[in-house]
Amino acid sequence: MNQKMRSLFLHTGLVIGVGGFLLLMPIFAHAEVGDTSTFLGRSYTGDGGAALDGYLDMPKGFVMSTNGTFYIADTYNTVIRKIDPAGTLSTFSGSGEYGSVDGLRQLATWSEPEAIARDSNGALYVADTGSSLIRKIENGTVSTLSINGDTSLRNPKGILVSGDTLYISDTGNNRVVKVSKSGGTLTEIATSLSTPLKMALNSNDLYVANFGDDNIIKVNVTTGSKTVFASDIAEPRALAIYDDELYIASGENGVWNEIWKKSLASGSKVQIAIRRETTTLNNAFDMAIREVSGVPYIYQLHGGGSTIWRFDIDGDNETLIAGKNRYGDEPGSRVSALLGRPQDIVVTPDGSNFYISYAQGNKIAEYSVATNTVTQVAGFLRDSYAEGVGDDVRFSDVVSMAVSSNGRTLYLADRNNNRIRTLNVVTGESGYLTGAGVINATGATDNGYQEGGACEDEFGAGVAGCAYFNRPTGIAITSDGATLYIADGSNNRVRKVVVATGNTSLIAGSGAAGFQDGIGAAATFNGPYTLTLSSDETTLYVADKYNHSIRAIDIATKNVTTLVGTGSIGYREGAFADAVLAIPEYIDLGPDGNLYVSEAGSIRVRKLDLTSQTTSLISGSGARGQVNGAGAIAEWNTPKGMAFLNQTMYVADFRSDLIRAVDLTGTLPGPLDTVKEGRQFMGYSPNLRGGYYVTAGNVVGSAKEEIVMGTGEGFGPHVQVFNREGVVSASFFAYAEHLRSGVRVTTGDVNGDGLEEIITAAGPGGRPHIRIFNGDGTLYDPGFFALDGEFKGGVYIASGDVNGDGRAEIVVTAGQGGGAQVTVHRADGSLIANFFAYNESFRGGIVVATLDTNNDGVDEILTGPENGSPHIQTFSLEPGSVNRLNPGFYAFNPEYKGGVSIAGGDYNGNGNDEIIVGVGPGAEPHVKIYDKRGTTVLAEFRPYARQVTGGVVVAAGDVDGDGLDEVLIVPRSGGGPQVRIIDL
């Protein structure tokens, strides 16, 4: 195609359709700058399986029931997990969304809970640390205790129940308080503590792990008297009492893990266990002692390893009870791989591979664009230092990376090993470049500062001629590959490394923490974290983390100036001189020549326009979470390193274990300027944002069709049935409550009795189990497994009488990662048709609908892509064959790759069903209605505000009984549960 023709096609909407037909397309509004979506990874796994195969995420509290059931505060997953006596792991409470919404326990939200207690009636009390609330789970419902006092709770991290009283470690206020378990006024029982954590009670004596002072405090809860019961206990976190002995879980930075016991009577103290196995025994945040068949055991919850271990009462014979280990990244496809705390990303110059550093997993992984898979290149779970190949290599917190011009070599800032290292990504072999001194260091270890050269085997301090770094965090490389620039974070300096020799020299920084511009050593920094080069490589831009600023260094003169930031923390966009930053960590130069910064303090990604000298928001509302959508409403857990490819920015969302994509281009707004008027209601709590599915059908036998709604991926598979006013008539789980696949829904009269049944299928993470329910939520038929019975990418379903037998058949297609196959089943699962809607190699997922386009009483099958260009096709079933009725059409601009949602309905009363198409993620919400051939747009509208860019799901049904179908819409991802009803 010549350039002139290409321009014509792009600007008029002319495209070549299937079979060479020339189609006229209206112009479609593309995504806006900052639109955020999930690109790589998954953040939740393990429910429904053995606890030993499941993943917790930095859990910090647990409690055991009398029958051996564990309830776990799964802190970073923001849920409460359960392990039943048979050893099966499930989510007991929480949608996985960050928040503090009460209600049905499965749909409630939590804010990084860190402690949990259980009373004699089985009620659970949770210290919801992030929200500074005490919350209760009882009779299937979560509620928040009404608590008052002169000082509110602040980040409580310990809770204990005795009788009718709750004892709370009010950690942020450095005190212990008590309150009735029904709520009320707080009473202080101990103040002036130092980071109090877990507690244990013996009669009137409360023992408190006083973490900050390395001791155990004993408090009489009646008199308030306070004494030091045990001292010289390194970082005590958890306590338990058994047989007049206090057992103490302690350690040093999660590396040394110890169990002590001290007699309550004599005061004698003895260490009964010490371990240094950081892959799984790492930071014992909670502890309990229980007897099994009369034999006492110690149970410890290790947050760092995200595991539960059982020890004999003397500290021997440890046995893993739960948790595969927190750092256990799992290779796989782009949507199935599990990332172990992704921290930085680089993309090879040819765009073929992404490389990701796992912070706590201490690995480097590769994502291949060609194969769509994630594999490990080098590293091992346990942090240490060793050169080698593949999993023989040891890293200790690779904070940032740079890639060579040929894409074969990574240069690594290995922070805790105080070294700059290399990695051949083809062979997996690591190499040493420069640095000496302490390996596997902690933040308290000072490795010193010295310019010098490479000293590969030198682990001592201050050796003449050797280069010494102190926890280097940032790295950048020149285009010729000859020079590296290093942000030597704890030395408060920026340094240069000659790649050929490993020799170092100072660029800027006196070493003292400060905020002073100047030349070379006259300038001061406060935690320079990462850096990047200008496009002409004459300037270094440095994220000066604790000065909340971006500094610029003229490389030739070594002159340091402040580009953006006042030195004070906050959030304000504007001119460089006025803008305020909040703990900027990662900085990179984008393809547009501007700077992009991720902030730990504001939880945002921001742009620094070097031409206009202004800052602007790219993505992040400032709230912590995992919400996709428009830049201003997207939520991040911890945005960190970034890379760029084809005008898209990819950002490591550290705490979500995801790589997320942010659009940097956008277009002018489309022609749809207002939200279409109509009815609406909230199907669930407004805070439960993510995605939903909707359909309509006469499932209860009334004159009006009911609205059936299912939850999206990340939620339990919950279904609700409503009338058009939003009144619920049925509510049920279609599959096991712990499954986080969501549930897709359709309706169809599968038995020919004139009443439609509700048909369900699991989304990503669930097997392709098709089930059938009555309109009241009771099970009509246990259903069947479609496809191969094992595919876990989620399936789509539709139902209609496609063969004219008077009963509705069930049509099934595979979601992303599956093939382009369409299967048609009777209600008993027997197969009556099987065909490919698109090329057999297509793996973007297929959505499906049924509709009667010619009023003959037999439904046709409509297909479209879940992800990919919005090409819609229509098929009919004939005896022994499947016919494609036309070449298909593009519902939106074919350059848009976000997929579609489709439905059929007679909105205008002409007796024929029209084709309804909704846009997928990454674009303004847009619905179009076409004639049966897709040649004429009959209607189009915008169902939500422009900021709702997670896509929409469409359906149709006569929900008001007027004989015409209304169009139903819910958000596909990243939106709240608002059901729109549009009567055209």
C-alpha positions, 0 to 999 in steps of 0.5 A: 500500500502506498503512503497516500492510500495509507493516509486515506484509509487512516483518515477517512476510515476506509479499510480493506475487509476480509475477502478484499471488500472495501468498507467505509468506517467512521473514525473511532476515538482511540485511547487517551494518554495515561490509560492503564492496563495490565500487560504481564503477570498475575497477582493471585494464586493458590485458592482451591488447592493444597496449602503447600501449593498456594501463594500467600503474600507477606502474611503477618498474622494468623489464628487457629481454631480448635479444629485446626483451621487457620485464618490468615491475614494475607497482608499484601493480598489484602484478604483473609485466607483460610486453611481447612483441616484437610489442608485446602487453601481458600480466600475466606474474606475479601475481594482482593481490592484495597479498601475498607468496605464492609458487607458480605465477607467474600465481597468486603475489602481490606487494607493490608491487615496484619493481625487476627484474633478469634473469640470463643464463639468463632467470631474473628477480629482483624487489625486492618492496619492500612485503614487503622480500623478494627473489623469483625467477621461473624455470620458471613458478614464483615463489620467495622467496630465503632471505636472512639477515644482521645487518640484514634488508632494508627496502624494497629499491628497486634490484636488479642481477645480475652473474654469480652475485651480486645487488646490492641497494639496501636503500633503507630501510636507506640502504645497498647490499648483495650476496648470491648469487643463490641466497640466503644471507648479505648483505654490505654494500658501501656504507652511510650513503647517502641513499635509494639507488635504481637502480644500474649496474655497470661492471667493479668499479665500482657506480654508485648513484643516491643520491636523497636527496643529489642525487648519484651514488655510485661504489662499488668492489664489491671494496674497498668504497671510496666516492666521489661521482662526480656532484653537483648532480643533482636527484633522480636515480632511474635509471642506465645505462652505454653506451660509457663514459658514465654516463646519469642520469635525474633531475628535480624532483618529476616536473615537470622530467625530465632526462637527463644523461651523464657520462664515466666516464673524463674526468668531463665532464658534459652535459645531453642532454635536458630535458622538462616534459610531465607527462602522460606524461614524469613521474618516470623510475624506471628506464632501460636502453640497448639497440642495435636493428640496431646503433643505440643507444637510451635506454629510460625507464620513467616511473612518474608517467606510467606509460609507457615512452619511447625516445630516441635516444642523444643524448636526441632524438626521443622515441617512446612505446613502452608505456602510454596514461598513468596518469591516463587515466580512461575514461568508461563505465558504473558497472562499466566506467569507469576512475577516475584516482586518486579522492580525494574524493566528494560527492553532490548533495542529491537523490542524483542525481549523484556528483562525484569528484575525480581526484587525479593526473588533475586532473579532476572526473568525474560519475557519474549514478545515472539513466544509470549512467554516468561522464563528465568535467565539467572538467579535464585530465591536466596539472596547472596553473591555468586557468579555463575550460570542460570540458577547458580547465580546469586543476587541480592536486590538488583534495583535497576538495570541497563541493556547494551546496544545489541541486547545481549548484556545487562548491567546490574546495580546489585544493591546489597552486594555493593557491586556492578555486575553483568549478565549475558542474557543469551547464555545466562552467565553473570559477570563481575564489573566493579565494586568490593567489600561486604556482600548481602549487606543490610541498610545498616551496613556501611560499605564505605566510599572509595574510587578505584578499580575492579577487585573481584575477590576483595570482600574486606573494607578499604583496600587501596585501589579498589572501588567501593559502593554503598548500596548502589541503586541506579544505573545508566549506559551510554549509547556506545556502551563505554560508560556507566553512570551509577547512583550510589544511593547510601553514599549520596553520590553519582559516579562513573564507571568505565566499562572496559576496566571497571575504574570509577570516578566521581561525578557529583556529591559530597557524600553528606545528605543534603540538598545543595546545588553545585559543581561536583563534590560541592553538591549534595544529594539525599538518597539518589536512587535512579538516573537516566541520560538525556537524548544527546547524552550531555545531561544526567537526570537523577531521582533524588529520592529523599529530597523529593526532587529531580536533579540535572547534572551537566556531565561536561562541567559536573554542575548539579542543578535542581530541575523539579522539586522543592525539597518538601514532600507532596503532590502538585503539578505545574511549572518546574519551579512550583511542582511538588514531588513525593519520593521519586524513585525511578526516572527514564527518558521516554520516546518523546524526549520527556522524562517520566517518574514513578513516585513511591510517595504519591503512588503515581507516574508523572511526566516532566515535559522538558520543552514546556518545563511543566509536570503532568499526571500520567497515571495514578489517582493517589489511592493504593490499589490495582485498578486499570483505566484512565490515568486519573482513576487508575490505581497502583500498589507500588509503581517502580521501574519503567521501559518504553516500546512503541509509544507505550510505557511499561511499569513494574507494579511492585506490590501487585506482581504485575507489569502494567502498560500506560498509553503515551499517545492518545488522540483527540476526543471522539464525536460522542460528547455526552453520556447517553441518558438512561436508567442505572443501578449499582449491582454491588458496592460501588467500591468493588471496581474491576469488571462485570458481565451482564445478560438478560432473560425471562428467568422467573416467568414475569412479563419483563426480562430479568437482568443477570449479572456476574462478577469479573476476574479477581472476584469470587464467581458470584451471580445476582438477578435483578429487575430493572430497578436493581432489586435483587431476586436471586444471589448465588455462587456459581462455583466455589467461593474461593475461586477468583475467576469471576463468572460469565453469564448468559440465559437460554431456554435449554429445555423448551418449557418457555422459561429461560435458565441461567448458564454460567462459565468461569473466567480466567483461572477456572476450568471450562465448566459450564453450569445451568441454574434456575432463575432462583439460583438453584442448580438445574444441571451440574453441566459439562466441561467444554473444550479440552476440560482443562483450559484455564484462560476463561471461556465465553458463552452464549445461548440460543436456538441455533438449529431450530429444534425449539430449545436453546443450545449453548455456544462456547468459545475460548478466552485469551490464550485459547484457540479460535474454535467455536463449539455448540452443545446441547444442554447435556454437553453433547457436541452438535457443531465445531468450527473456527471463527478466525485463523486457527493460530489466533490466540486473542480470545473469542467473544460470542453472542446469538441473535435472530437477524431475519426473524425466522425463529432460528438464531445465528452465531455472532463472534468477535475478538476478546483482544485484537482488531474489532472484526465481527463475523456472523455464522449460521448452522445448517444440517452438516455445515456451518456457513459464514453469512458475510465477510464480516466488518470492523465495528471500530477502527481496525487499528484499535486492538482492544477487542469488543463485546457483542450482543444481539437485540431488537431495539427498534421493533422491526422483528429482526435482531440488530448487532450491538458492539461495545468497545474493549479496554484502552478507549473511551466507552463506546457502543454501536448498533449495526444492521445485520450485515454490519454495513450501516450504523443504526445508533451509537452512544457513550454509556459512561464518562470518558474516563471509564476506559476499561471497556464495556460489556453489552447485552440486550433484553426487554426489561421493561415489558414494552416489546422492545429490547433495551441495551444493557451495559456494565464495565468490562474492567477497571470500573464500578458495578454500575448497570446502565439500561439504555432505551433507544 
